[in-house]
Amino acid sequence: MEEADLQHILDVMAWNVQFPDRKVRHALVLGGYPGIGKDVALMPFLMCIGAHNVSSITGKDLLQDFNGYLRAKKVLNVQEVNLADHRDAQHIEEKLKQPIGDEVVSITPKGKETFNVPNFLQVLMTTNWDHPFKLSRGDRRYHMTWLPKVLDEAARAANATYFDQLVRWYQGGGAAAIYFYLLTRDVSGFDPEAPPPSTSWHGRVMASSQTRLEEALSNCIENRFMAFGQLLASPEALTHSINVHMGLAPAGGGALPAVVAAAQAHGGRPWTKAVVARALAAVGAHHGQVRDTRVDWRLDRKRRYLVVRQADRPAVEAMNPQERNDYLDFHENGS
């Protein structure tokens, strides 16, 4: 473990002990080989917080529709996370956004109505897997530390009682000493609102999380290909642009048979608008709606738009609905 990563983890723990009513807006993720003591390493911190303030679940519990385990808790401790290959992996990331970063968290107990409560949660996660879940491009919600394999098999066998001895030390006063350390640690330079430092493991997980379509979309955004060069564009325009980029549609548009023929020549069918919209959300494009103000039968309909780059959001948000419509009309119709 890098020294900077260790100091950041200690700052997060100390902040939660000293200021339990002021939320840290990112999660801590500890990864490493089985048996190296990830859970034991977190044990004294959880003891400092208090067992009644901690909710411990497994990664599979995140797949459920109910989350009563979040109610009246300070720490959400998610163990055995291995969800990258699950079909709902991207939805799991969305599901964790609120408990990790929002001021309010929605609680949905089984058999009861959903209600909102102030969110003071600190999310912790542990995993044995190098790619435990999927991350969107540009993610800044997770501080991910991969722990080294300290002992080889022979050394681990020779020190089989080490963790038992460590736990007894915690229980015999060690946890109290750690509590005093966290309570008095200087955190004046720590900003709980700031994104966490990036780590090499976080970068690997984010890079391996992208599908072929998401990777192509990221390339189009970076290189401002066709509609991806605009401040904002319609889902239809972006869908056509990505299909052209991937050789699944002719650049000039064309009738549906021509589009399908071009796609089949390259081994697949064109991406649909719905699939592209989901992939754009995964790589960080922002979507919204404006009322269509043109005087015709669509007068009362709302038009969808996507802000292609997050950096362009302030400029788009400064536009009024008419200006956004005019911008879309100009780029879609060329006039």
C-alpha positions in Angstrom: 0.0 0.0 0.0 1.2 3.5 -0.9 1.8 5.8 2.1 -0.5 8.4 0.6 -3.3 5.8 0.4 -2.8 4.8 4.0 -2.9 8.4 5.2 -6.1 9.0 3.2 -7.8 6.0 4.8 -6.8 7.1 8.2 -8.1 10.6 7.5 -11.5 9.2 6.4 -11.8 7.1 9.5 -10.7 9.9 11.8 -13.2 12.3 10.2 -16.0 9.9 10.8 -15.1 9.5 14.5 -14.6 13.2 15.1 -17.5 14.5 12.9 -20.1 11.8 12.6 -22.7 14.4 11.4 -20.6 15.6 8.5 -20.6 13.1 5.6 -17.5 12.0 3.6 -18.7 12.0 0.0 -16.9 8.9 -1.3 -16.5 5.3 -0.4 -13.5 3.4 0.7 -12.8 0.1 -1.1 -10.1 -2.4 0.2 -9.1 -5.2 -2.1 -6.6 -8.0 -1.9 -6.0 -11.7 -1.8 -8.1 -13.9 0.5 -6.7 -14.3 4.0 -4.6 -11.1 4.2 -6.8 -9.5 6.9 -9.0 -6.9 5.2 -11.9 -7.4 7.5 -9.6 -7.6 10.5 -8.0 -4.3 9.5 -11.4 -2.6 9.5 -12.5 -4.1 12.8 -11.2 -1.5 15.2 -12.8 1.3 13.2 -16.1 -0.4 13.2 -15.7 -1.0 17.0 -15.1 2.8 17.4 -18.3 3.6 15.5 -20.3 1.1 17.5 -21.9 -2.2 16.4 -25.4 -0.6 16.5 -24.3 2.1 14.1 -22.9 -0.4 11.5 -24.8 -2.3 8.8 -22.8 -5.2 7.4 -24.1 -6.8 4.2 -22.6 -8.8 1.3 -22.3 -7.6 -2.3 -25.3 -9.8 -3.3 -27.5 -7.8 -0.9 -27.1 -4.8 -3.2 -29.1 -6.7 -5.8 -32.2 -6.6 -3.7 -34.9 -3.9 -4.2 -35.1 -3.3 -0.5 -32.5 -1.4 1.5 -33.8 -1.2 5.1 -30.2 -2.0 6.2 -29.4 1.7 5.6 -31.8 3.0 8.2 -30.3 4.7 11.3 -26.7 3.6 10.4 -23.4 5.5 10.2 -21.4 2.9 8.3 -22.5 0.6 5.5 -19.9 -2.2 5.4 -20.3 -4.2 2.1 -18.3 -7.4 2.2 -17.4 -10.0 -0.5 -18.1 -7.7 -3.4 -18.0 -9.5 -6.8 -20.6 -8.0 -9.1 -18.7 -6.9 -12.3 -20.2 -9.8 -14.4 -23.7 -9.5 -13.1 -26.3 -8.3 -15.6 -27.3 -5.5 -13.3 -23.8 -4.3 -12.6 -24.3 -0.8 -14.0 -27.5 -0.4 -12.0 -25.6 -1.3 -8.9 -23.3 1.6 -9.4 -26.4 3.9 -9.8 -27.9 2.4 -6.7 -24.9 3.3 -4.6 -24.6 6.9 -5.8 -27.2 8.1 -3.3 -25.8 6.5 -0.1 -22.3 7.4 -1.1 -22.8 11.1 -2.1 -26.2 12.6 -1.5 -27.5 14.7 1.4 -30.6 12.5 1.7 -31.0 8.7 1.3 -34.2 6.9 0.4 -35.1 3.9 2.6 -37.3 1.2 1.1 -38.0 -1.4 3.8 -39.6 -4.7 2.7 -43.4 -4.4 2.8 -43.4 -0.7 3.7 -43.5 2.7 1.9 -40.3 4.5 0.9 -39.2 7.4 3.0 -36.2 9.8 3.1 -33.8 10.5 5.9 -30.6 12.6 6.2 -27.6 10.8 4.9 -24.5 10.5 7.1 -23.4 7.1 5.8 -19.8 6.1 5.3 -19.6 3.3 2.7 -16.9 0.7 3.1 -16.3 -2.2 0.7 -14.0 -5.2 0.7 -13.3 -7.7 -2.1 -11.0 -10.4 -3.2 -11.5 -9.6 -6.8 -9.4 -7.3 -9.0 -12.5 -6.2 -10.9 -15.3 -6.2 -8.2 -17.8 -3.9 -9.9 -18.2 -1.6 -12.9 -17.3 2.1 -12.8 -18.4 4.8 -15.2 -15.8 6.9 -17.0 -14.7 9.8 -14.9 -15.9 8.2 -11.6 -14.8 10.1 -8.5 -16.9 8.3 -5.8 -14.5 5.5 -4.8 -11.1 5.5 -3.2 -9.8 2.0 -4.1 -6.7 0.5 -2.4 -5.3 -2.9 -3.4 -3.5 -4.4 -0.4 -0.2 -6.3 -1.0 0.1 -10.0 -0.4 2.3 -9.6 2.7 2.9 -13.2 3.6 3.7 -16.2 1.4 1.9 -19.5 2.1 4.7 -20.8 4.3 4.8 -17.6 6.3 1.1 -17.6 6.7 1.1 -21.1 8.0 3.8 -20.2 10.5 1.7 -17.2 11.7 -1.7 -19.0 11.7 -2.6 -17.5 15.1 -1.6 -13.9 14.2 -5.0 -12.6 13.4 -6.5 -14.3 16.5 -3.9 -12.5 18.6 -4.7 -9.2 16.9 -8.4 -9.5 17.6 -7.7 -10.3 21.2 -5.5 -7.2 21.4 -8.4 -5.1 20.0 -10.8 -6.6 22.5 -8.3 -6.1 25.4 -7.8 -2.4 24.9 -6.2 -2.0 21.5 -9.5 -0.7 20.0 -9.6 2.0 22.7 -6.1 3.1 21.8 -7.0 3.3 18.2 -10.2 5.2 19.1 -8.0 7.8 20.9 -5.7 8.0 18.0 -8.5 8.6 15.5 -10.2 11.1 17.9 -7.0 13.2 18.2 -5.6 12.8 14.6 -5.3 16.2 12.9 -7.8 16.3 10.0 -7.6 20.0 9.4 -6.3 19.5 5.9 -9.0 16.9 5.0 -11.9 17.9 2.8 -14.9 15.5 3.1 -16.5 17.1 0.1 -13.6 16.6 -2.3 -13.2 13.7 -4.7 -10.7 11.1 -3.4 -7.2 10.7 -4.8 -7.0 8.5 -7.8 -5.2 5.1 -7.5 -3.8 2.7 -10.1 -6.4 0.0 -9.1 -9.2 2.5 -9.6 -7.9 3.3 -13.0 -7.7 -0.3 -14.0 -11.3 -1.0 -12.8 -12.6 2.0 -14.7 -10.8 1.1 -17.9 -12.0 -2.5 -17.8 -15.6 -1.6 -17.0 -16.4 -0.2 -20.4 -18.2 -2.2 -23.0 -17.3 -2.0 -26.7 -20.0 0.6 -27.3 -19.0 2.6 -24.2 -15.4 2.6 -25.4 -16.4 3.8 -28.8 -18.6 6.5 -27.3 -15.7 7.8 -25.2 -13.6 7.9 -28.3 -16.3 9.9 -30.2 -16.6 12.3 -27.3 -12.9 12.8 -27.0 -12.4 13.4 -30.8 -15.7 15.3 -31.3 -16.9 13.0 -34.0 -20.0 14.3 -35.9 -22.7 15.2 -33.4 -20.3 14.5 -30.5 -18.6 17.8 -31.4 -21.6 19.8 -30.3 -22.5 21.3 -26.9 -25.7 19.3 -26.9 -27.4 16.9 -29.3 -30.5 14.8 -29.6 -30.3 11.1 -28.9 -31.2 10.4 -32.5 -28.2 12.5 -33.8 -25.8 10.8 -31.4 -27.1 7.3 -32.2 -26.6 7.9 -35.9 -23.1 9.3 -35.3 -21.9 6.3 -33.2 -23.3 3.9 -35.8 -21.3 5.7 -38.5 -18.2 5.7 -36.3 -18.5 1.9 -35.8 -19.3 1.2 -39.5 -22.9 0.3 -38.8 -24.6 3.0 -40.8 -23.7 5.1 -43.9 -22.5 8.6 -43.1 -25.2 10.3 -45.2 -28.1 8.5 -43.4 -30.1 6.6 -46.0 -33.2 4.4 -45.9 -33.5 1.7 -43.3 -32.6 -1.2 -45.8 -29.4 0.6 -46.7 -28.5 1.1 -43.0 -29.2 -2.6 -42.2 -27.2 -3.7 -45.2 -24.2 -1.6 -44.1 -24.5 -3.0 -40.6 -24.7 -6.6 -41.7 -21.7 -6.1 -43.9 -19.7 -5.2 -40.7 -21.1 -8.2 -38.7 -23.9 -6.6 -36.7 -27.0 -4.4 -36.6 -27.1 -0.7 -35.8 -27.3 0.3 -32.2 -30.7 1.6 -31.1 -31.4 4.9 -29.5 -32.3 3.3 -26.1 -29.1 1.3 -26.0 -27.0 4.3 -26.9 -28.7 6.5 -24.3 -27.9 4.0 -21.6 -24.3 3.7 -22.7 -24.0 7.5 -22.8 -25.2 7.7 -19.2 -22.6 5.1 -18.3 -19.8 7.3 -19.7 -21.1 10.4 -18.1 -23.2 12.3 -20.6 -26.0 14.3 -19.0 -29.5 14.1 -20.3 -32.4 16.6 -20.0 -35.6 17.9 -21.7 -36.8 21.1 -23.1 -40.3 22.0 -24.3 -40.6 22.1 -28.1 -41.8 25.7 -28.8 -42.4 25.3 -32.5 -46.0 26.0 -33.5 -47.2 22.7 -34.9 -48.7 19.5 -33.6 -45.6 18.9 -31.4 -46.2 22.2 -29.5 -46.8 20.5 -26.2 -44.2 17.8 -26.5 -40.9 17.8 -24.7 -37.7 17.2 -26.6 -34.9 15.2 -25.1 -31.3 16.4 -25.4 -27.9 15.2 -24.1 -25.0 17.3 -23.0 -22.1 15.5 -24.6 -19.3 16.6 -22.3 -19.7 17.4 -18.6 -17.5 20.4 -19.0 -20.2 22.0 -21.3 -23.0 21.7 -18.7 -22.7 25.3 -17.4 -23.0 26.7 -20.9 -26.0 24.5 -21.7 -27.7 25.3 -18.3 -27.3 29.0 -19.0 -29.5 28.6 -22.1 -33.3 29.1 -21.8 -35.6 26.4 -23.4 -36.0 28.4 -26.6 -32.2 28.8 -27.0 -31.8 25.0 -26.5 -34.4 24.3 -29.2 -32.8 26.7 -31.6 -29.4 25.1 -31.0 -30.8 21.6 -31.6 -32.7 22.8 -34.7 -29.6 24.5 -36.2 -27.4 21.4 -35.8 -30.0 18.9 -36.8 -31.4 20.7 -39.8 -28.4 22.9 -40.8 -30.5 26.1 -40.5 
